[in-house]
Amino acid sequence: MFAHWRVVVALGAVGAGIAALVEGRAIDHPPGVLVPDEPTQRLVQQAPFAHGEYELTPLADFDLEARVLSVEEYSMDGGARVSPIDFALGWGPMSDSAVLSHFRISQGARFFTIYPDEQAIDLKTAMLNASNMHLIPANGLLEDRLKDVKPGNIVRLRGQLVSVLGPNNFTWRSSLSRTDRGNGACELFYVESMEKR
């Protein structure tokens, strides 16, 4: 009886482990551009609004569909309370599995890095069609949904690029360009809606 119980527990643990692996696994797609259009952005002049203990000032309406290349959650850095998650996103050629197979992609410390192999498209084209975005969920439900996204998902995100003021003179400002690089080049994206497939 006890041996049988141990087998059941062991099988249950194995099943839970397999389920966790499947749940966290990237979603595969056949070759081909999945998202042909680049993000759309329209500059705005709007009053700041409160978001918890932060003040957000809209800079631009922002709408994009993109392939998720990588996801990184944050809980310890200075921006984690307002932006707990980053998506590295790709569109155009950077939504094509055939192109992506020649890059290794990593995220960390609020940056994302792509490492090409010898058959990759040129880095300038790759970087013009990809970006690391710091996401500010509009509410807790949306935060949970964003944290459920996996690499390979196609997402449609709508909201605003913003600048942020917070406690202890905390400031953070979105990039408004897809062509800049390095520190300050990421979008700081207040996400009001998400569709996922």
KAQUI-V529219 format. One record per residue. OMEGA is omega in whole degrees, 0 to 359 (NA if undefined). Layout:
omega = <OMEGA | OMEGA>
This chain:
omega = <181 | 178 | 178 | 180 | 180 | 178 | 179 | 179 | 180 | 178 | 178 | 179 | 178 | 179 | 179 | 179 | 178 | 179 | 179 | 179 | 179 | 182 | 183 | 185 | 177 | 180 | 181 | 176 | 174 | 179 | 179 | 179 | 181 | 182 | 186 | 190 | 175 | 180 | 174 | 186 | 178 | 181 | 181 | 170 | 183 | 180 | 174 | 175 | 182 | 175 | 188 | 180 | 182 | 173 | 182 | 176 | 179 | 176 | 182 | 166 | 187 | 184 | 177 | 165 | 185 | 172 | 178 | 181 | 181 | 180 | 178 | 177 | 180 | 178 | 189 | 184 | 186 | 181 | 189 | 182 | 178 | 181 | 186 | 186 | 173 | 168 | 162 | 189 | 178 | 177 | 183 | 181 | 181 | 168 | 185 | 181 | 180 | 177 | 184 | 180 | 180 | 177 | 165 | 187 | 177 | 177 | 175 | 178 | 176 | 175 | 165 | 185 | 175 | 182 | 183 | 167 | 187 | 180 | 183 | 171 | 184 | 186 | 180 | 178 | 180 | 184 | 175 | 183 | 178 | 178 | 171 | 184 | 175 | 187 | 175 | 180 | 181 | 181 | 184 | 179 | 179 | 176 | 178 | 180 | 178 | 181 | 178 | 182 | 180 | 170 | 183 | 174 | 168 | 182 | 170 | 182 | 177 | 179 | 183 | 166 | 191 | 162 | 188 | 168 | 182 | 181 | 177 | 177 | 177 | 176 | 180 | 184 | 179 | 163 | 175 | 183 | 174 | 186 | 180 | 184 | 174 | 183 | 181 | 184 | 183 | 175 | 173 | 201 | 173 | 188 | 180 | 177 | 179 | 167 | 185 | 172 | NA>
